[in-house]
């Protein structure tokens, strides 16, 4: 991972020359430690798991929320006294406020880059729950994925048994259940197709559909949305990998149910409350047309 994973408003989070009451680093970056932790000190290249808030004059401009997550990676300083330097003064468990005067920031960013109500300073609040080297982070992610895959395999087996399905996954790993045969040629990679879909989790929870009657029946209808067949190019990466593969296995008029393991869906990324990390997806698809 070679770049900051910084959240927020553009380069404001990497170009921080800070000034306020409290301690200061060697190059003059001033800060106030709210809570002193007892964990290991931060090092160059560390990934920071924690929370982050940017505020000004008691108004919150951005917040990562209360749940700790990877908020950034500590990189070489862009200039003496920037945020990276401040982070290197922290330890696991620390909570620190960094104060950035507006005139110092504009020296590096240029004027007009911040909201008009920011008149004096920005307060950049960082809480570090855990620090990872890249190797440590990847090892933890691999372990989580392996544990999630074990749980997923058992859940898929239960789903197949419950629905009296005796099928094997494709070479890539999706489960393709043909419900209705289509006509003509199978959609080729790069062809534009039109498809109706109903997306659920393994537990049956609907998370998305472009079919109006289904949306209304299951309480997900959005009046402002247009419900019609989705137009997409098959097999070129416009959709998640499992969905993309299924499109190239269907003919015009065909219907199929596909089970997509999380590694061919959104993986470790939480998309929404309905699609948390490591979620297996089930789609009912209808190939309406192949152009």
C-alpha positions, 0 to 999 in steps of 0.5 A: 500500500503506497499511498495514504488511505486518508479520509476527508476533503481532498488534500486537506488531510495530508497538508496539515501545518498545525498551530495551537496550545499544547506540545509540539514536534521537532518541526513545530507541529502543535498538538494536545494529547487527550488520552495517553496510550500504553501501546507501541509507538507509531512507525513509518509505513504503519496502517492506523486503525482508529477514528478520525474527526475534522472540525472547525469552530465546533462544526464537524466537517468530517467524521469516520464514526465511532467504529474503529477502521483503517483511516490512513497510512503513515508516510514520509512527510510532505513538508516539515511539521505535517500530519505524518510527523504528528502521527509519528509522535503517537502510540497505540491508545493515544487520542490527540487533537492537532490544530491547524491555522487557516493561513498555514494550510492555505500556504500549501493548498492555496486559498479557497480550498476550504468552506467559507465558515472556516475562519481560524483553524481546523481541529484534526482529532485522531484516536489510534486503537491499533497500529499495523505494519503492512505485513501484520495487516495482511496477515490479519485480513487473510486470517479473517477471510479464511475464517469467514470462508469456512463459515460461508462454505457451511452456510452455502451447503445448508442453503443447497440442502434446504432448496434441494439443489445438487450442484457444484460450483463453476471453476471460478467458484459461483453456483449457477442454477438454470431456471429457464433455458433461453434462445440463441447464442450465449452473451459474449464478453463485451456484448451489451445486455439487459437484465432483471435482477433480484439480489438477496443474502443467503438468509433471504434478505432483499438488498436490491432489485430493479423489478418494481413489483418485488420492491413494493412487495418487500418494502424497498420501493423508492419512488424516485427510482426508475425500475427497468431492465439494467443495461450493462456490458457483460464480462468486462468488469462493470459488475462484481466478478460473480455477477459478471461471469453469470451474464456470460453464461446466459442466453436471451430469455434465460433465467437463473439463480446464482450464488456468489461467494463473498470473494467474488462479490464485495469481499471484506468490504462492507457495502451497507447495513444489508451487505456487511463484510464477507457476505454471500450474495444470491441473485435471481437473474433474467436475461431480457435482451442481448444486443 
